[in-house]
Amino acid sequence: MAPALGIATTLPAIETAQAASGEPAWRHALSLFGDIKYPADFKRFDYVNPDAPKGGVARMISIGTYDNFNIAVAGIKGSLAPAAAQIYETLMAKSLDEVMTEYGLLAETASHPDDFSWVIYRLRKEARWHDGKPVTPEDVIFSLETLKKQSPFYAAYYRHVVKSEKSGERDIKFTFDAPGNRELPTIVGEIPVLPKHWWEGTDEQGRKRDISQTTLEKPLGSGPYRIKDFVAGRSVVLERVKDYWGAQLPVRIGQNNFDELRFEFFRDNLVALEAFKADQADWIAENSAKQWATAYEFPAVVDKRVVKEEFPINDSGRMQAFAINNRREQFRDARVRRAFNYAFDFEEMNKQLFYSQYKRINSYFEGTELACSGLPQGQELALLEPLRDKVPPEVFTTAYANPVGGNPENVRANLREATKLLKEAGFEVKERKLVDTSGKPVTVEILVQDPSAERIALFYKPSLERIGVTASIRVVDDAQYQNRLRSFDFDMIIDQWGQSLSPGNEQREFWGSPAADQPGSRNTLGIKNPAIDALIEKVIFATDREGLIAATRALDRVLLWNFYLVPQFTYGFSRYARWDRFSHFEPAPKYGRSGLPSLWWHDAEKAGRIGKRS
């Protein structure tokens, strides 16, 4: 999925003849917050090694499988190979040591008026596809129109872009449906640009290509890597493009240093770990606290040939939860959903499964300044007042907090409260089974796709049964899971939503009413709430950072008090283990996490100490 980006504030400009004439100035960078760190003539980002050696192979692990290289239909058809997105370039490239600032990549400059009603991007003359043909305005227009048509995410994300047209030899103008949507000029720069001529052409068998369908034909790209080899569903190899047109751009110097990136696919995390231990992969991302604490005691770790490292997550917040399908009749009453939260004993799960490494999530924007706390005040209160009759009264009277378990007394009290809420909602327990007013038992299937999710669901299941819910867990393969998810064919799943430091148009895709009926959308919860729709608009059209924070906190508060989900847990670091054959620039960029693999390089000296790969 594309990154969630947000509001643009003051945008420093390069003074040009255009600016002198009173027209909007051309800008080398667009910032979401204000100050731009790097000037127009900057040579490279501070966090890269411009002398990093080129060469070597990085072997990466992917969990799951794939049957598709077409990113346009990734949200609705097939399972996309993650490597497929890495062959394309965007109009702009994000800086990893600033909060949401982007610099020219395919585009050399951008221009927009003070009211943010349109933006023009000017392509670089040297921008080329891997077949040598230039990247054109027609490619950009084709990409936007195709992605909006084929992808529910992009349709929502670029909903306000109503027109795209060629306005000069290398210029593309995007017109918006109204002024004031300050993030639109910037997020347009995130469009992955696709080759129009390739998709409208024919394959080696003479068949016309169809961008509305999945494909395993190697697509044409414009980035530093292209697909070299693959074994469908099992592996993908990317090779560095030796004559890559953008290699000397300031936004690319010192990056993309490996000759090959190899992605090996595993259906199971435990199998992937064993492959890593056997030196069949160079890196492994570890999402299991138990595994991190107990499974990395093999000889290569002891003698420091394998390095364990945690990288802070500073670039985003997140919500992870047992996601309740609010489309189901039995979940329409918020008291039922709240009862499910009372049944979840996070504290005991944390002790038993996670070695007490996690903390409970209390916000849809956990880990950021956007998370609500206490009672609404100031601008936030002013935004909520007109919605007072449309939101739960607790929004104004009670600071949100999840129930606390962890000991028998708390657990019993929470289960009593859950039973009370269910009774108030019209349900009752008969012969130890929760039934509705017609006597029909309340049944819930938790749909999962991997063992790590299954063990979390298994811990939760007995708690649901203690309040009378007939709970089951269904483990399905990746393809079946994706198909059921896209059609919203589930009672509960484990889902997560990443949040940028500056939310915007993507909130419609997450929680907006229109997205609830759009197959493949990220509104898996099925939220249809006019108050939430109104607050999303306040987030999108905030005019300054203070207003954005207030609107986001108000949105967060209303989402929480409707109990659309059962919040789970989070950890403020990404965990990685690696065979010690590689290096990266120090210090790492604040908002870059691990920087893998683009900021790393093969270190011949370290590799010599480790020895040859198995």
C-alpha positions in Angstrom: 0.0 0.0 0.0 1.2 3.7 -0.7 2.4 5.7 2.3 -0.1 7.8 4.2 1.0 11.4 3.8 -0.4 14.6 5.1 -0.7 18.3 5.1 1.7 20.7 3.3 2.5 24.0 5.0 4.8 26.8 3.9 6.7 25.8 0.9 10.1 27.6 0.2 10.6 28.3 -3.5 13.4 28.8 -5.9 13.2 32.3 -7.1 12.7 32.3 -10.9 11.5 34.5 -13.7 8.2 32.8 -13.2 8.1 34.0 -9.6 9.2 37.5 -10.6 6.3 37.7 -13.0 3.9 37.1 -10.2 3.1 33.5 -11.2 3.6 30.5 -8.9 7.3 29.7 -8.4 9.0 26.4 -9.5 10.1 24.5 -6.4 12.8 21.8 -6.2 11.1 20.3 -3.1 7.7 20.2 -1.4 7.5 20.1 2.4 4.5 18.9 4.5 5.6 21.0 7.5 7.6 24.0 6.4 11.4 24.3 6.3 13.2 22.4 3.6 16.6 21.2 4.8 18.4 20.7 1.4 18.8 23.6 -1.0 18.2 23.4 -4.7 21.8 22.7 -5.5 22.3 20.0 -2.8 24.6 17.1 -3.8 23.3 14.2 -1.7 21.4 13.4 1.5 23.4 13.6 4.7 22.7 10.0 5.7 24.2 8.2 2.7 27.8 7.2 1.9 28.6 8.7 -1.6 31.5 6.3 -1.8 29.6 3.2 -1.0 30.9 0.3 -3.1 28.6 -1.2 -5.7 28.3 -4.9 -5.9 27.3 -8.0 -3.9 24.0 -9.7 -3.3 21.4 -9.1 -0.6 19.1 -12.1 0.1 15.8 -11.0 1.6 12.9 -12.9 3.2 9.3 -12.5 2.3 6.4 -14.3 4.0 3.6 -15.6 1.9 3.6 -16.1 -1.8 2.8 -14.2 -5.0 1.2 -14.6 -8.4 1.3 -11.0 -9.8 3.7 -8.3 -10.9 1.0 -5.7 -11.8 0.8 -3.1 -9.0 -2.3 -1.5 -10.5 -4.6 -4.3 -9.4 -2.7 -5.3 -6.3 -5.5 -4.2 -4.0 -8.2 -6.4 -5.7 -6.6 -9.2 -7.6 -3.9 -11.7 -6.9 -1.0 -11.5 -4.5 1.6 -8.9 -5.5 5.3 -9.7 -5.4 6.7 -7.0 -3.1 9.7 -6.6 -5.4 7.4 -5.5 -8.3 7.0 -2.0 -6.8 10.7 -1.4 -6.6 11.3 -1.2 -10.4 9.2 2.0 -10.7 10.1 5.6 -9.9 7.8 8.4 -8.6 7.8 12.0 -9.4 9.3 12.9 -6.0 11.6 11.1 -3.5 11.2 11.4 0.2 14.0 12.6 2.5 14.5 10.3 5.5 15.9 12.9 7.9 13.0 15.3 7.6 9.3 14.9 8.4 7.6 14.5 5.1 9.7 16.5 2.7 10.1 15.4 -0.9 12.6 16.3 -3.6 12.5 15.9 -7.4 13.1 12.4 -8.9 11.3 11.9 -12.2 10.3 15.5 -11.9 12.9 18.2 -11.6 10.5 20.9 -10.3 6.9 21.5 -9.3 4.7 24.6 -9.2 1.4 25.4 -7.5 -0.6 28.5 -6.5 -1.2 29.7 -3.0 -4.7 28.2 -2.9 -3.4 24.7 -3.7 -6.0 24.3 -6.5 -3.6 22.7 -8.9 0.0 21.6 -9.3 2.3 21.2 -12.3 5.2 18.8 -12.4 8.1 19.2 -14.9 9.8 15.9 -15.9 13.5 15.6 -16.2 14.8 15.4 -19.8 17.0 12.5 -18.9 14.3 10.3 -17.3 14.2 7.0 -19.1 12.5 3.6 -19.1 14.7 0.5 -19.1 14.1 0.2 -22.8 15.7 3.6 -23.4 12.5 5.5 -24.2 11.8 8.8 -22.3 9.4 9.1 -19.5 6.6 11.4 -20.8 3.7 13.4 -19.5 1.5 10.8 -21.2 3.0 8.1 -19.0 2.2 10.1 -15.9 -1.4 10.8 -17.0 -1.9 7.2 -17.9 -0.6 6.1 -14.5 -2.9 8.3 -12.5 -6.0 7.4 -14.5 -5.2 3.7 -14.5 -4.4 3.6 -10.7 -7.6 5.5 -9.9 -9.7 3.1 -12.0 -8.1 -0.1 -10.9 -7.2 0.4 -7.3 -9.6 1.3 -4.4 -6.8 2.8 -2.5 -5.7 5.2 -5.2 -9.3 6.0 -6.1 -9.8 7.3 -2.6 -6.3 8.8 -2.2 -6.6 10.8 -5.4 -10.3 11.4 -5.2 -9.9 15.2 -5.5 -7.7 15.1 -8.6 -10.3 15.7 -11.2 -8.1 16.4 -14.2 -4.6 15.6 -15.5 -3.3 17.1 -18.7 -0.1 17.8 -20.6 0.6 21.5 -20.2 4.0 21.7 -21.8 6.6 19.6 -23.5 7.6 17.9 -20.2 4.8 19.4 -17.9 1.8 17.7 -16.4 -0.9 19.7 -14.7 -3.1 18.2 -12.1 -6.3 20.1 -11.3 -8.2 19.6 -8.0 -11.9 19.8 -7.4 -11.6 22.6 -4.9 -8.9 24.8 -3.4 -7.6 24.4 0.1 -6.6 20.7 0.1 -3.0 21.5 1.0 -1.5 18.0 0.8 -2.7 17.2 -2.7 0.2 18.9 -4.6 2.6 16.8 -2.5 0.9 13.4 -2.6 0.5 13.7 -6.4 4.3 13.4 -6.4 4.0 9.9 -4.9 2.3 8.4 -8.0 4.3 5.4 -9.2 4.7 6.1 -12.9 3.9 3.3 -15.3 5.0 3.0 -19.0 2.0 3.7 -21.2 3.6 2.3 -24.3 4.5 -1.0 -22.7 1.1 -1.6 -21.2 -0.6 -0.7 -24.4 1.7 -3.0 -26.4 1.9 -6.8 -26.8 3.8 -9.5 -25.1 6.3 -12.0 -26.7 3.4 -14.2 -27.8 1.8 -11.2 -29.6 -1.0 -10.9 -27.0 -2.2 -7.4 -26.1 -1.4 -6.6 -22.5 -4.3 -5.8 -20.1 -3.4 -3.7 -17.0 -6.7 -4.7 -15.4 -5.5 -8.2 -15.0 -2.7 -9.9 -13.0 0.5 -10.9 -14.8 3.7 -12.7 -14.3 5.4 -11.1 -17.3 8.4 -9.0 -16.2 7.1 -5.4 -16.4 9.1 -2.5 -17.7 10.3 0.0 -15.1 12.4 3.1 -14.8 14.1 2.6 -11.4 17.5 1.5 -10.3 16.5 -2.2 -10.4 14.6 -4.5 -12.8 13.3 -8.0 -12.5 16.0 -10.5 -13.6 14.6 -13.9 -12.7 11.8 -15.4 -10.8 10.2 -18.7 -9.8 6.5 -18.0 -9.5 5.4 -17.9 -5.9 8.8 -18.8 -4.6 11.5 -16.2 -5.5 12.2 -13.0 -7.3 15.6 -11.6 -8.3 16.2 -7.9 -9.0 19.3 -6.8 -10.8 20.8 -3.3 -10.6 20.5 -1.4 -13.8 24.1 -0.5 -14.7 23.1 2.4 -17.0 20.3 3.6 -14.7 19.5 7.2 -15.8 19.1 8.6 -12.3 22.2 7.2 -10.7 23.8 10.6 -10.2 20.8 12.5 -9.0 21.2 14.0 -5.5 18.2 11.8 -4.3 20.0 8.7 -5.5 23.7 9.2 -4.7 25.0 6.5 -2.3 21.9 4.3 -2.5 20.9 1.1 -4.3 24.3 -0.4 -3.9 23.7 -4.1 -4.3 24.1 -5.7 -7.7 21.2 -8.1 -6.9 18.3 -8.2 -4.4 17.0 -11.7 -4.0 13.6 -12.3 -2.4 12.9 -15.8 -1.1 9.3 -16.5 -0.2 8.3 -18.7 2.8 4.8 -19.6 3.9 5.8 -19.8 7.6 7.9 -17.6 9.9 9.5 -20.5 11.6 10.6 -22.1 8.4 12.0 -18.7 7.3 14.0 -18.5 10.6 15.5 -21.9 10.0 16.5 -20.8 6.5 18.2 -17.7 7.9 20.1 -19.8 10.5 21.3 -22.0 7.7 22.7 -18.8 6.0 20.1 -19.1 3.2 19.2 -15.4 3.7 21.1 -12.4 4.9 18.4 -10.5 6.8 15.3 -11.5 8.7 12.7 -9.2 10.2 11.4 -10.6 13.5 7.9 -9.7 14.5 7.6 -12.2 17.3 8.7 -11.1 20.8 9.0 -14.7 21.8 11.2 -15.6 18.9 13.3 -12.5 19.4 13.9 -13.5 23.1 14.4 -17.3 22.7 15.2 -18.3 19.1 18.4 -16.4 18.4 20.8 -18.3 20.6 22.5 -20.4 17.8 26.3 -20.4 17.4 26.5 -17.7 14.7 24.9 -15.3 17.2 27.2 -16.3 20.0 30.3 -15.8 17.9 28.9 -12.5 16.5 28.7 -13.7 12.9 25.0 -12.8 13.2 24.1 -9.4 14.6 20.8 -8.7 16.3 19.7 -5.0 16.1 16.6 -3.0 16.8 15.9 0.2 14.8 13.6 2.9 16.3 10.3 3.6 14.5 10.0 7.4 14.4 8.3 7.9 11.1 4.8 6.6 11.8 2.2 5.5 14.3 0.0 2.5 14.1 -3.2 0.7 15.1 -3.2 -3.1 15.3 -6.3 -4.8 16.5 -8.8 -7.6 16.4 -10.8 -5.9 13.6 -14.6 -6.4 13.9 -16.7 -6.5 10.8 -19.3 -3.9 11.6 -21.3 -5.0 8.6 -22.4 -8.0 10.5 -25.8 -7.6 12.2 -24.6 -9.0 15.6 -21.9 -6.2 15.8 -24.1 -3.2 15.0 -24.5 -2.3 18.7 -21.4 -0.6 20.1 -22.1 -2.2 23.5 -21.4 -5.6 21.9 -18.2 -4.4 20.4 -17.2 -2.9 23.7 -17.9 -6.1 25.5 -15.4 -7.8 23.2 -12.7 -5.4 24.4 -13.5 -6.2 28.1 -13.0 -9.8 27.3 -9.4 -9.3 26.0 -6.8 -9.7 28.7 -3.9 -8.0 27.1 -1.7 -8.0 30.2 -1.8 -11.7 30.6 -1.2 -12.2 26.9 1.8 -9.9 27.1 3.3 -12.0 29.9 2.6 -15.4 28.5 3.3 -14.8 24.8 5.5 -11.7 24.5 7.8 -11.7 27.5 6.2 -8.4 28.6 7.8 -6.6 25.7 4.7 -4.9 24.4 2.4 -2.1 25.4 -1.3 -1.8 24.8 -2.5 0.5 22.0 -4.8 3.3 23.1 -5.0 5.3 19.9 -5.5 4.9 16.2 -2.4 7.1 16.0 -0.4 5.4 18.6 3.2 6.6 18.9 2.6 10.1 17.6 1.6 13.5 18.9 -1.7 13.0 17.1 -3.0 10.5 19.6 -5.8 11.9 21.8 -5.5 12.1 25.6 -7.5 13.4 28.5 -10.6 15.3 27.6 -11.0 17.5 24.4 -10.0 21.1 24.8 -9.4 24.1 22.7 -9.6 23.6 18.9 -10.4 19.9 19.4 -13.4 20.7 21.5 -14.6 23.3 19.1 -14.5 20.8 16.3 -16.4 18.2 18.3 -19.2 20.5 19.6 -21.2 20.7 16.3 -21.2 16.9 16.4 -22.3 16.4 19.9 -25.5 14.7 19.0 -23.8 12.4 16.6 -21.0 11.0 18.8 -21.0 8.9 22.0 -21.4 11.2 25.1 -18.2 9.8 26.6 -16.3 11.7 23.9 -16.8 14.8 26.1 -16.9 13.3 29.6 -14.4 10.5 29.8 -10.8 10.0 28.8 -10.5 6.9 26.7 -8.7 3.9 28.3 -8.7 0.2 27.6 -9.7 -2.2 30.3 -6.8 -3.6 32.4 -6.5 -7.3 33.2 -3.5 -9.2 34.3 -4.9 -10.7 37.5 -8.0 -12.8 38.5 -9.8 -9.9 40.2 -9.4 -7.6 37.2 -10.4 -10.3 34.7 -13.5 -11.2 36.7 -14.5 -7.6 36.9 -14.0 -7.1 33.1 -16.0 -10.2 32.2 -18.9 -9.0 34.5 -18.8 -5.6 32.7 -18.8 -7.4 29.3 -21.8 -9.5 30.3 -23.6 -6.4 31.6 -23.1 -4.7 28.2 -24.3 -7.6 26.3 -27.4 -7.9 28.4 -28.1 -4.2 27.8 -27.8 -4.8 24.1 -30.5 -7.5 24.2 -28.4 -10.6 24.4 -28.5 -13.2 27.1 -26.7 -16.4 28.1 -28.7 -19.7 27.8 -27.0 -22.9 28.7 -23.6 -21.1 28.7 -24.2 -19.8 25.1 -24.8 -16.2 24.3 -27.9 -15.8 22.2 -29.7 -12.9 20.5 -33.4 -12.0 21.0 -34.5 -14.8 18.6 -32.5 -17.4 20.5 -29.8 -17.6 17.8 -26.3 -18.3 19.3 -23.7 -15.6 18.7 -20.9 -17.2 16.7 -17.6 -15.5 15.7 -15.0 -16.8 13.3 -11.5 -15.2 13.6 -9.9 -15.5 10.2 -6.1 -15.7 10.2 -3.4 -16.5 7.6 -0.3 -17.4 9.6 0.8 -19.2 12.8 1.9 -16.0 14.6 -1.6 -14.6 14.2 -3.2 -17.9 15.1 -1.6 -18.1 18.5 -2.9 -14.6 19.3 -6.4 -15.6 18.3 -6.1 -18.8 20.3 -5.3 -16.9 23.4 -8.3 -14.6 22.9 -10.8 -17.5 22.1 -11.3 -18.8 25.7 -12.1 -15.3 26.9 -14.8 -14.9 24.3 -16.2 -18.3 25.3 -16.4 -17.2 28.9 -18.9 -14.5 27.9 -20.9 -17.1 25.9 -19.6 -16.4 22.4 -19.1 -19.5 20.3 -15.7 -18.7 18.9 -13.7 -20.5 16.2 -10.4 -19.8 14.4 -10.0 -20.4 10.7 -6.5 -20.5 9.2 -6.4 -20.1 5.4 -3.7 -19.7 2.8 -2.7 -16.3 1.6 -4.7 -16.3 -1.6 -8.0 -17.3 0.1 -7.3 -14.8 2.9 -6.9 -12.0 0.5 -10.0 -12.9 -1.5 -12.1 -13.1 1.7 -10.7 -9.8 2.9 -11.4 -8.0 -0.3 -15.0 -9.2 -0.2 -15.3 -8.5 3.5 -16.2 -12.1 4.1 -15.2 -12.4 7.8 -16.4 -11.8 11.3 -13.0 -10.8 12.8 -9.5 -10.5 11.5 -6.2 -9.2 12.9 -5.6 -6.0 11.0 -3.3 -3.0 11.2 -3.2 0.6 9.8 0.0 2.6 9.5 -0.3 6.3 10.1 2.1 9.0 8.9 3.1 11.9 11.1 0.7 14.0 9.0 -2.5 12.3 8.1 -4.7 13.3 5.1 -6.7 11.9 2.2 -5.9 8.3 3.1 -8.2 8.6 6.1 -11.1 8.4 3.8 -9.9 5.0 2.6 -9.4 3.8 6.2 -12.6 5.0 7.9 -14.8 6.9 5.3 -18.3 5.7 4.5 -17.9 5.4 0.7 -14.9 3.0 1.3 -17.0 0.7 3.4 -18.8 -0.6 0.3 -15.8 -0.6 -2.0 -14.3 -4.2 -2.4 -10.7 -4.2 -1.5 -10.7 -1.0 0.4 -8.8 -0.5 3.7 -12.1 0.2 5.5 -12.2 -3.4 6.6 -14.1 -2.4 9.7 -17.1 -1.3 7.6 -17.4 2.1 9.3 -20.3 4.3 8.1 -20.5 7.3 10.4 -21.3 10.8 9.3 -19.5 12.3 12.3 -16.3 10.5 11.3 -16.7 11.5 7.7 -17.0 15.2 8.8 -13.9 14.9 11.0 -11.9 13.3 8.2 -12.7 16.4 6.1 -11.4 18.6 8.9 -8.2 16.6 8.9 -7.7 16.9 5.1 -8.6 20.7 5.0 -6.7 21.8 8.1 -4.8 25.0 7.3 -2.0 24.7 9.8 -0.2 22.1 11.9 -2.1 23.0 15.0 -5.4 22.6 13.3 -4.3 19.3 11.9 -3.3 17.9 15.3 -6.7 19.1 16.8 -8.7 17.5 14.0 -6.8 14.2 14.1 -7.2 13.9 17.9 -10.9 14.6 17.5 -11.1 11.9 14.9 -9.1 9.5 17.0 -11.4 10.1 20.0 -14.6 9.4 18.1 -13.2 6.3 16.5 -12.1 4.9 19.9 -15.5 5.6 21.6 -17.4 3.7 18.9 -15.4 0.5 19.7 -15.0 -0.6 16.1 -12.2 -2.9 17.1 -10.3 -4.4 20.0 -6.9 -2.7 20.2 -3.9 -5.0 20.5 -0.3 -4.0 21.2 2.7 -2.3 19.7 6.5 -2.0 20.0 8.5 1.0 19.1 11.3 -0.7 17.2 11.8 -2.9 14.1 13.8 -6.0 15.0 16.3 -7.4 12.5 18.9 -10.1 12.6 21.6 -10.1 9.8 24.7 -12.0 8.8 27.4 -9.4 9.4 28.5 -8.9 5.8 27.1 -5.4 5.4 27.5 -1.7 6.5 25.5 1.4 6.5 26.2 5.1 7.1 26.2 6.3 10.8 24.1 7.9 12.1 21.1 6.4 10.4 18.4 8.8 9.3 15.8 9.5 12.0 12.8 8.5 9.9 14.4 5.7 7.9 14.1 2.8 10.4 16.7 0.2 9.2 17.2 1.7 5.8 17.2 -1.8 4.3 18.3 -2.5 1.7 18.7 0.8 -0.2 21.1 2.6 2.3 23.3 -0.5 2.9 26.3 -1.9 1.0 28.3 -5.1 0.8 31.3 -4.8 3.1 34.1 -7.0 1.7 36.2 -6.9 4.9 33.3 -8.1 7.1 32.3 -10.7 4.6 35.8 -12.1 4.6 35.6 -12.6 8.3 32.2 -14.3 8.1 33.2 -16.6 5.3 31.3 -17.8 2.2 27.6 -18.2 2.2 26.2 -21.6 2.6 
